Amino acid sequence: MVAEDDLVDQLKQADTQSKAFEVLINTYKERLYWHIRRIVLDHDDADDVLQNTFIKVFKNINGFKGDSQLYSWMYRIATNESLSFMKSKARKLGVNNEELHDRLANNLQADVYFDGNEIQLKLQQAIAKLPEKQKLVFNMKYFDELKYEEISKILDTSVGGLKASYHLAIKKLENYLKED
């Protein structure tokens, strides 16, 4: 495993960029895919957004200043790409974001790439009903197991606000799952 600083240096040099980018993709593609997938819910859409994320990372690596960890920077790009994709998809379908998420969550059962059981399906449907920020915070904290400080850098918001959002998300999910 290449140290993150060394990888960034290699990504910024023409003679090592190609090999370093291959290492970057192999190191982060699965984590980023699942992060994106939890936002867009659809496998094919997640693949498209993941590809766009890596293209943006490649094009903008020279602008990466190292103020945060490389994966935090990439998560931020992946998050923004996912949210932009969902807004665009909702606009094309003539629905708002909440309606789109409800549709996608309700279609999970028919998704050949969703191999969860009924409880996991109910959880995904409940998560889809959360407001966008609560959904993002819950997914990053619960599924990605990121620390609040890391999420704070990715979402550019305070740790206190994130803790409140996570707490509210948990309460809403509990209530939704109790109702069903």
C-alpha positions in Angstrom: 0.0 0.0 0.0 1.4 3.4 -1.1 1.3 6.1 1.6 -1.4 8.8 0.7 1.2 11.6 0.4 3.3 9.5 -1.9 0.3 8.6 -4.0 -0.7 12.2 -4.4 2.8 13.1 -5.4 2.8 10.3 -8.0 -0.6 11.4 -9.3 0.7 14.9 -9.9 3.7 13.7 -11.9 3.3 12.9 -15.6 5.6 9.9 -15.6 3.9 8.2 -12.6 0.4 9.5 -13.0 -1.1 6.5 -14.9 0.1 3.8 -12.5 -0.7 6.0 -9.5 -4.3 6.5 -10.8 -4.7 2.8 -11.2 -3.6 2.3 -7.5 -6.0 5.1 -6.5 -8.9 3.4 -8.3 -8.2 0.0 -6.9 -7.8 1.4 -3.4 -11.0 3.5 -3.3 -13.4 2.2 -5.9 -15.4 -0.1 -3.6 -15.7 2.3 -0.7 -16.7 5.1 -3.1 -19.1 2.9 -5.0 -21.0 2.0 -1.9 -21.0 5.6 -0.6 -22.5 6.7 -4.0 -24.9 3.7 -4.2 -26.4 4.6 -0.8 -27.2 8.1 -2.3 -28.4 7.2 -5.8 -29.7 3.7 -4.8 -29.4 2.3 -8.4 -26.4 0.2 -9.4 -26.1 1.5 -13.0 -26.4 5.1 -11.7 -23.8 4.5 -9.0 -21.4 3.1 -11.7 -21.9 6.3 -13.8 -21.4 8.6 -10.8 -18.4 6.7 -9.7 -16.9 7.0 -13.2 -17.6 10.8 -13.2 -16.1 11.0 -9.7 -12.8 9.5 -10.8 -12.7 11.7 -13.9 -13.1 14.8 -11.7 -10.4 13.5 -9.3 -8.1 12.9 -12.2 -8.7 16.4 -13.7 -8.5 18.2 -10.4 -5.7 16.3 -8.6 -3.3 19.2 -9.2 -5.7 21.4 -7.2 -5.6 19.1 -4.2 -3.7 21.0 -1.6 -3.6 18.3 1.1 -5.6 20.3 3.6 -7.6 17.1 4.2 -7.0 13.5 3.6 -7.2 12.4 -0.1 -10.2 10.1 0.6 -12.1 12.9 2.4 -11.5 15.0 -0.7 -12.7 12.2 -3.0 -15.7 11.5 -0.8 -16.6 15.2 -1.1 -16.4 15.0 -4.9 -18.4 11.7 -4.9 -21.1 13.2 -2.6 -21.4 16.4 -4.8 -21.5 14.3 -8.0 -24.2 12.0 -6.5 -26.3 14.9 -5.3 -26.0 16.7 -8.7 -26.9 13.5 -10.5 -30.0 13.0 -8.3 -31.1 16.6 -8.9 -30.7 16.2 -12.6 -32.5 12.9 -12.7 -35.4 14.3 -10.6 -35.6 17.3 -13.0 -35.7 15.0 -16.1 -38.4 12.9 -14.5 -40.4 16.0 -13.4 -40.4 15.1 -9.7 -38.7 16.5 -6.6 -35.8 14.8 -4.9 -38.0 13.2 -2.2 -40.4 11.6 -4.8 -37.4 10.3 -6.7 -35.8 8.7 -3.6 -39.2 7.2 -2.7 -39.5 5.7 -6.2 -35.9 4.3 -6.1 -36.3 2.9 -2.6 -39.6 1.2 -3.7 -37.8 -0.3 -6.7 -35.0 -1.8 -4.7 -36.8 -5.1 -4.4 -36.7 -5.5 -8.2 -33.0 -4.5 -8.4 -31.0 -7.6 -9.3 -28.0 -6.0 -7.5 -29.9 -5.5 -4.2 -29.3 -8.7 -2.3 -30.7 -7.5 1.1 -33.4 -9.2 3.0 -36.7 -7.6 4.0 -35.3 -5.8 7.0 -32.5 -4.2 4.9 -35.1 -3.2 2.3 -37.3 -1.6 5.0 -34.2 0.2 6.3 -33.3 1.5 2.9 -36.9 2.7 2.3 -36.8 4.5 5.7 -33.4 6.1 4.9 -34.9 7.3 1.6 -37.5 9.3 3.5 -34.9 11.2 5.5 -34.0 14.8 4.6 -30.9 15.0 2.4 -28.5 16.1 5.1 -29.7 13.6 7.6 -29.5 10.8 5.0 -25.9 11.7 4.1 -24.8 12.0 7.7 -26.5 8.7 8.7 -25.0 6.8 5.7 -21.5 8.2 6.3 -21.6 7.5 10.0 -23.4 4.2 10.1 -22.3 2.5 6.9 -19.0 4.1 6.1 -18.1 4.3 9.8 -16.6 7.8 9.3 -15.8 10.0 12.3 -17.8 13.2 12.7 -14.6 15.2 12.0 -14.2 13.4 8.7 -17.8 13.9 7.8 -17.4 17.6 8.8 -14.7 18.0 6.2 -16.6 16.2 3.5 -19.8 18.1 4.0 -18.2 21.4 5.1 -20.3 21.7 8.2 -19.9 21.7 12.0 -19.4 18.6 14.1 -22.2 19.7 16.4 -24.6 20.1 13.5 -23.7 16.6 12.3 -24.3 15.1 15.7 -27.7 16.7 15.8 -28.5 15.5 12.3 -27.4 12.0 13.1 -29.5 11.9 16.3 -32.6 13.2 14.4 -32.0 10.6 11.6 -31.8 7.8 14.2 -35.1 8.9 15.9 -36.9 9.2 12.5 -35.7 5.8 11.4 -36.7 4.2 14.7 -40.2 5.7 14.4 -40.6 4.7 10.7 -39.5 1.1 11.4 -41.8 0.9 14.4 -44.8 2.1 12.3 -44.2 -0.7 9.8 
